[in-house]
Amino acid sequence: MSVVLAGDIGGTKTILRLVRATETDTASEAVPELEVLHENTYPSQDYPDLVPIVREFLAEAGDDATPKRACFGIAGPVVENTSQLTNLAWSLDGTRLQQDLQLDRVTLINDFVAVGYGVLGLQGDDLHSLQTAEAKPEAPIAVIGAGTGLGECFLIGRGDRAYVGATEGGHSDFAPRSTLEFELLEHLKTAKSIDRVSVERVVSGQGILSIYEFLCDRHFADHPNARKMLQEAVPAAAIANAAIDETDDISQKAMELFVSAYGAEAGNLALKLLPYGGLYIAGGIAAKILPLLHRNQTFLKSYLDKGRVSPLLKQVPIHIVLEPKVGLIGAAIRAAMMG
């Protein structure tokens, strides 16, 4: 049994969680059972660094449970246990944090790597199955998640032997599969003044907006509601909700194109890893558009549309992650593994 500190560190907010981690049995494959002791959220921009936030948090938690190890998921690249946050003027170094906070060990990991560890700690109610198949315990696990960007990672091993590998798969090339997607590709090159389009520019929150704008420009220019959704406070969410409610045909077409591209990229990741341990769809979007992922089986059709190797992908269990704090769970699991 140990007490660890977990954090989800972003440009807008920092979430800290104090957790008691207890081994469920003596098997090396066991994932620790996590008990939340204290949790709070802080506006990142109000602090000059992570250290004063952690000190404030630990003072709130009291002295009953003092952590010795910490793991922080960082919204930005992590190199040799250091990170310069993408949207925040913080420069974090695990060694410095360890000294300043008087902890035995501090580990920094990318926030999507934290999501990768987090899937190990999810329970039945945290998941929605999109394709059922028997998971193979020794096989890799793949995680993909569209949100602000597109994250992709993989996991091998289990319990205290688990390892999550980071990737930059979201920055691989967008591969159009239809006339409409080829038109989208050319539209993005022109609209963004770029020569190459990554899949993240399509399969992400910003991608939803780009698809909607493309359809307004190329196919619905004379529609009375063209570009209407872009005036909403959160346009990507408005487009998705209108598609779910079937109240706007441009939004419906935009989300159909988005879901199809999402499924295709999930299938690409599955082909490269053969994740018979499971493919997890995380990120901030999937759980909010469940009806669209099921509608007309658009996601699964694109996922499985891989020619003669399609039968291989039918053997992969696919789960939608419903737990919004899966990265925080993952940071706690990673911290517990350091013992």
Buried (B, 14 or more C-beta within 10 A) or exposed (E): EBBBBBBBBBBEEBBBBBBBBEBEEEEEBBBBBBBBBBBBEBEBEEBEBBBEBBEBBBEEBEEEBEBBBBBBBBBBEBEEBBBBBEEBEBEBBBEBBBEBBEBEBBBBBBBBBBBBBBBBBBEEEBBBEBBEBEBBEEBBBBBBBBBBBBBBBBBBBBBBEBEBEBBEBBBBEBBBEEEBBEBBBBBBBEEEEEEEBBBBBBBBBBBBBBBBBBBBBEBBEEBEBBBBBBEEEEBBBBBBBBBBEEEBBBBBBBBBBBBBBBBBBBBBBBBBBBBBBBBBBBBBBBBBBBEBBBBEEBBBBBBBBBEEEEEBBEBBBBBBBBBEBBBBBBBBBBBBBBB
